[in-house]
Amino acid sequence: MIKSMYSGITGLKANQTKLDVIGNNIANVGTTSFKSQSVNFKDALSQTLNSSSAPGYSVGGTNASQIGLGVQVGSIVTNMAQGNLQTTGSNLDVALDGDGFFIVARGATPVSNNSSVSVDSTYHTMGAGNGLEVSYTRDGSFALDSEGNLLTSDGYRVMGYPISEKGGNVASIDYASNGTCNFVDADSKKGIAASSDNLVPLKITDTVHVSASNYNKVEMTYTGSGVVADVNPITVSTGGSYKYDGDLNITVSFNAESKMYMLSVNGNTPVSIENKDSYKTAKTGITVDGKETTLADLGITIDGLDNYTGVQTDVNAAKKDSFNLVVYAEADKKIRNFSIEKDGLIKGVLEDGRVTVFGQIAMASFKNPAGLEKQGNNLYSVSSNSGNPVVRSATGCEEINDNSSGFGSALNGYLEMSNVDLSEQFTEMIVASRAFQASSKAITTGDEILQELVNLKR
């Protein structure tokens, strides 16, 4: 039989595969974060009619005579280049500008923060998933369910770090308490960091739980511009957790008429700081057992007022001094709005103006992202050739372990579009179509030759 016919068949099959890939690319031109693919061909086995010979004494060398037996698909390559970013205005949409993938998972919620997806904070490797099936995506079109879980459009849970104040023991998400979201001061002077090396499903709830303040000799916030407070700080102690029904906003300011410092609680009538214990009579506006309480009734102790007692001699310097401290009671506070920052931190603004942290969206990168296997639904899974995931370090980690500079920024209110180039796809479609036609012509030409051979008998 004529070899060209079989070569033509391989051409038909190979170019049909290319057309299949092109058709899929064009169909996904509007798919969020879709990565286009291309087909590379390679020649098939060649039949050697005459082997090559080396040069001799009287004649030169000859090349081998070979006839190719067709074409085959060499590879189907995924183009992982970033697509254009499109603004959406939704505070649940996030685009990655640069390298990285969101980490998502499905499975039962963990029973504690330490029973979820483990991460080695030194080597940035991912360990056991503890029953969660982990996948990766560039699609940041997230959504919330009725419980505040942050999800993909298919219900996969978005994974991230729980956050706490440095040195604190209150995590922004506590799965030992059924996923309760707790207040973590985003503007804490101590700074914030991951409360655990484990990744947990993130949540953005309508309310957060504010734990009772537990102050022990905490310096009041100095809001003036004088110099007195720099050497004589005021400290407050609650003698334990403050759990009364209402916050305490304690202020110290200077009264120019009386030339004395005044202390006020929750905007109530201020008391003169005539001696170090005079603050105890300040009314709080909080009622306990039907009685309006004072700071002394609530067990509040304020130290450091010694140099703020009596009539002040340097009135101009004293006018510049003012202090403020809020002792927060245990309560659930509503969230007015939230946003996602470039480093993946999710922050919410409380009804009283304070800013809390819900968590930090985790990201992963791969040595060979094109080696990831597509699962459908804009998801990827690890393959034997993609390399293991490298997880982005959490905010507040030690500088020696910080690898965040190698990852892209999370842009809130944007989505990454498909990277399909229609002009390129249509051009490749024309080439594949013509190659398909040419291969079919080789088959029909071979058929005509066979027909001539059959007619020789006549």
N, C-alpha and C positions, 0 to 999 in steps of 0.2 A: 504493500500500500504506500501511497505518497506521503512522505514525512511532513510536507507543508500543510497538509490537511490537519494533522494532529498539532502542529505548531499553531495553526490558526485557532484550534479549539482552546489551547492554553491562553492565547491572546484574548479570546472572547471572555473566558472566565476571569482573567486578571483585570481586564478593563471593566467588566461588570462589577467586580469588587470595588474598583475605584469610583465608579458611578454611585454605588451604594453609599460609600463614605461621603462623597460630595453631596448626595441627596440628604443625608443626615445632617451635614453641616448647614445646608441651606434651611432645612426645617427648623434648626435651632438658632437661627439668626437673632431671634428675640428672647432667647432663654437666658435668664440671669446667670452670669459668671460662667457660661458655657465655654469650653475649650475645644477649638476645632481640631480636626485630624487630617492627615495627609497620607497617601499611599506611595511607597517606594517599591519599584520592581527590580528583579534580578533575573538573569538568564538561567534557563534550566540546564540539565545535563547535555553535554555535546558528544556526538558520536565521532570517533576518530577513524578516518578512512586510511590515512597514512601518517605514521609517526614521524617526528622530526629526526634529522640526521646531522651529525657534526661535520664540520669541514674536513676534507681529506687532502691527500697529497696532490691530487690532480683535479679535484672538483670541490666546489664550495658546499656549505651546509644547506639543508632544505628545512623549511618550516613544516609543522604538522598540518595535515588537511583535516579539518573538523567541520561537522555540520551540527548547528544548534538544534535542539529539540523543543524549543519554545521558551516561554516566559513564565515566571511565577511571582507571587507577591513576596517581596523581601521583608517589608515591615509596614505597620500602620502606626504612625507617630502622632502623639498628642502634642499640640502646640500650647504650652503653658504660659505664653505671654499674657500679660495683664490686659483686660479689656478696658474700654473707656468707662469713666465714672459718670453716673447719671444722678442728678439731684432728685430726691423724692419729697423731702420735707418731713418725713416720718421719723420720730425719735426712736423707733424700733428697727430702722434700717441702718445697716452698717456695711461699709465697703472697706476692704483691705487695700491700702495704697502701698504696695510693695510685697515682699515675700511673706508667705505664711498661709495657714489654713485655720479655720475655726474647728474646734474639737467638739463633736456632738456625740450623743450616745442614746441608746434606748435600753430599757430595763427598769426594774423596780428601784425606787428611790432608796438611798442608803439609810441605815439605821443610825449612823453617826457620821461625823465629818471624816473620821479615820477609817471608815469602811467603804470608801469610794475609790476612784482611780488614783493610784499612787504615783508620785513623781519624785525622782531623785534630784534635789535642788542643787547638787554639786555638778553632776554630769548631765542633768536635764533630760534624762531618759524616763520613759514611761513604764511603770510596772504593772502589777495586777489590776484588772478592771473590776474585781469583786462583783462579778455578775452582770456588769454593764457592757454592752456591745458597742465599741467605739468606732466612729467613722469620722471623716474629715470633709470639709466643704469650704468653698469660697463664697457661697450664697449667704448673704447676711440679711435676707428679708425675714426677720424674726417676728414672733407673735407671742402674746401672753394668753394663758388659759384662765379659767375662773379662779384658780388658786395662786395666780401670779407667777407660774413657772414660765421661764423664758425658753421658747421652743422654735424649731424650724417649722416651715409650712406643713411638714409631714409629721409633726409631733415629736421629733427627736429633741432631747434635752440639750441645751447649750451648757457646756461645762466651763468651770472657772474656779478661781481661788476664793475661799472665804477670807475676809479681811478683818483685822482688829487693830486697835491702837498698839503701838510698840510697848511691850511690857504689860499689856492688858490681857484679861482672860475672857472678854466678851467678843464672840465671833459674829460677823455680819449675818451669817446663816448658820443655824444650829440644827442639824438633822437628828441630834439626840433629843431635841424638843419638837419633833415633827416638822422640821424645816422652818422654825420661827425666824423671822428677820429682826435683828436687833440693831439699835442705833449705835453707829461707830462714827465718831466725830472726824469728818474728812479734813478738818482744819486743826487737828490736834497738834499741840506744840511738840508732843513726843514723836509725832510721825505715825504713819500707818504701814502695815506689812501683812503678808499672808499669815493667817492664824494656823494654817496647816499646810503641809506639802502635798496634800491630796486635792484632787480636782473634784468638785461637787456640782450637781445641777444648780444653775443660778435661778434666782427668783427676784421679781420686782413687785412687791406687794403694795396694797393701798395704804397700809399702816406699818409702822415699825415699833417694836417694843423698846422703850427707854428704861434702862435699868436704874435703880435708885443710886444716887450719887454716894460715893464712898470716899470722902475727903479725909486726908490726914496731913495737916499742916500744908495746905495748898495755898500758894501765893495768889492773891487777887490780881486781876488784870489791871495793869497801870495804864490809864488813858490820858494822863496829863503830860505836861512837858517840863515839869520842875525837876528838882534833883533830890528832894527829900525821900521819895519812895525808893530811890535806887539804893539807899543805905539803910532804910528802915521799912522793909516789906511787911505787908499785912498778910497773915495766914489765917485760914479758917479750918476748923475741925468740926465734923458733925458727930463725932463719937461713935461712928459706925455708918450704916447705910441710912440715908434719909428717905423715908417711905411715906411721908405725910401727903395729903391730897392737895398738892399745889407746889409750884416752884418758888424758890426764894431768890429774888433779885436784889442783892445787897450792894448799895452804893455808898461811897464816901466822897464828899465834896466840900469845898470851902465856902463859908458864908462871909462875904466881905463886910456886911454891916456889923455882925457880932464878932468878927475876926476869930471865928472858931470853925473847926471842922465839924461837919454834920454827917450822921449815919442814918440812912433810910432803907426800909425793906419794902419791896413791891410798890414803891411810890407813896407809901404812907408818910404821915407826919414825921420829919426827921428829928432825931435826938442829938443834943450837943455832946461832943466827946469831951466831957469835963474831966474824966478820969478813965483809967483803963477798963473799968467795969460798967461804965454808963451805957454801953451799947446794949446791955442785957434787957433794957426796958423798951427797946424798939418794937413796935407793933408789927406783926407779920401779915395781918389780914387773913390768916388761916384759922379756921374754927375747929377746935377739937373738943368733943363732948359739950357742944353748945357754948364754949368759951373762946373768945378771941385770944390768940396766943402771942407771946413775945419770943424773942430769940432765946431767952433763958428757958422758957417753957419747952422749947423744942430741943434743948440740949446743945445749941450752937455755941461754940467757943471761938472767939477772935483774939488772936495775939498780935502784938506789934503796934498797938495803938498808943503806947506810952508817949511817943514823941508827937502825937497829934492831939494832945490834951491841953486845955487851958487856952488863953488868948495868945494868938500868934503875933510875934513881933515883926517878922518879915512878911508883910501882907502881900506884896507884889509876887514874891516867890510862891507863897501859899496858894494864890489864886490859880496857879498853873497845875496844881495837884488834884487829881480825881482818880477814883478806883471803882472797879466793878467786878462782881463775881455772881454767877448764877448757880445755886444748888438745885439740881433737878430732882423732882420726885419720880417715882416709878409710875409709868403710864404708857398707853399706846398713843402714838402721834400719827396724824394723817400726813400723807405725802401730797404735796401740791403739784410737783412735776419732777421729771428725772431726765438725765442725759447720759450719753456714753462718750467718754473722753478718748483721746488718741491712743493712750496706753491700754485701753480696754476697761478702765475703771468705770463702774456704773454708780452715779451719784444721784441722790434724791434730795429735794428741798422740803423740809418739814413745814408744817403750818406755822411754827413759831420762828421760821427763818433759818434755823440751823440746817447744815448740810450733812447728810449721812452717806455712807458707802454701802452699797448692796453686795459688791463683789467685783472681781476683775475677770473679764472674758479671757479664757486661755487660748493660746495659739500654738501651732506646731509647724515645723518646716521639715523638709526632706532633702537628702543629698541629691536624689534623682526624682523630682516630683513628676516627671513624665512617665515614671515607672509605676505610678499609682494605678490601681484598677478601678475603672468606673463601675459604680453599682446602680446607676440610675438615680433619679430624684436629686441630681446635683451632688451626689455623695461619692466619695472615694474611699478605698480601703488600702491598707498596706499590702504590698506584694514582696516577693523575694528579691526584687531588683530595685525597689524604691528606696531602700534603706529604712532604718528605724526612725520614728518621729523624734525630733528634738524640740522640747517644750520650752516656750518662752518663760523666763524667770519672772517671778511676781514682783510687784512694786515693793520698795523698801528692803529688798534683799541686799546682802553684802556686795560691795562693788566687785570683789574678786569673782563672784558667781553670777554677775549680771550679764546676760547675753541679749538683752532687749534691743540693742542697736542693730542686730541682724534681722529684725522683723519689721514689717510694714506698719503703718499707722492705721488705726481704726477710725474711719471718718463717719460720723453720725449724720444721718439724713441723706446718705448716698447709697447707691448700689452699683456693683460692677456689672457691666453689660457683656454680652457675648463678644468674643474676639474674632468672629467669622468675618472675613473680607469678601463681600459678595462679588466684586469685580474679579478677584482671583478665583473664586469658586466657579463662576460662569466660564472663565477662560479654560480652567482645567476640565470643565464639563465638555467643552467643544473638543479639546484634545482627546479626551477619553472616548467621546462619541465617534470621532473620526478613526481612532485606532481600532475601535470595535468594528466599524464598517470595513476597514482594511483587512482585519483578521477574517471576517466573514467572506470577503472577496477572495482571500487565499483558499478558503474551503471550496467555494464555487468553481474557482479556476482548476483546482485539483480534480473536482468532479468532472469538468469538461475533458480533462486529459484522460481520465479513466473511461469516459464515454468514447473517446477516439480509439482507445485500445480495444474496447469491446467491438467497435465497428470494423476492426481489421479483419475479422473473420469473414466478412462479406466479400 
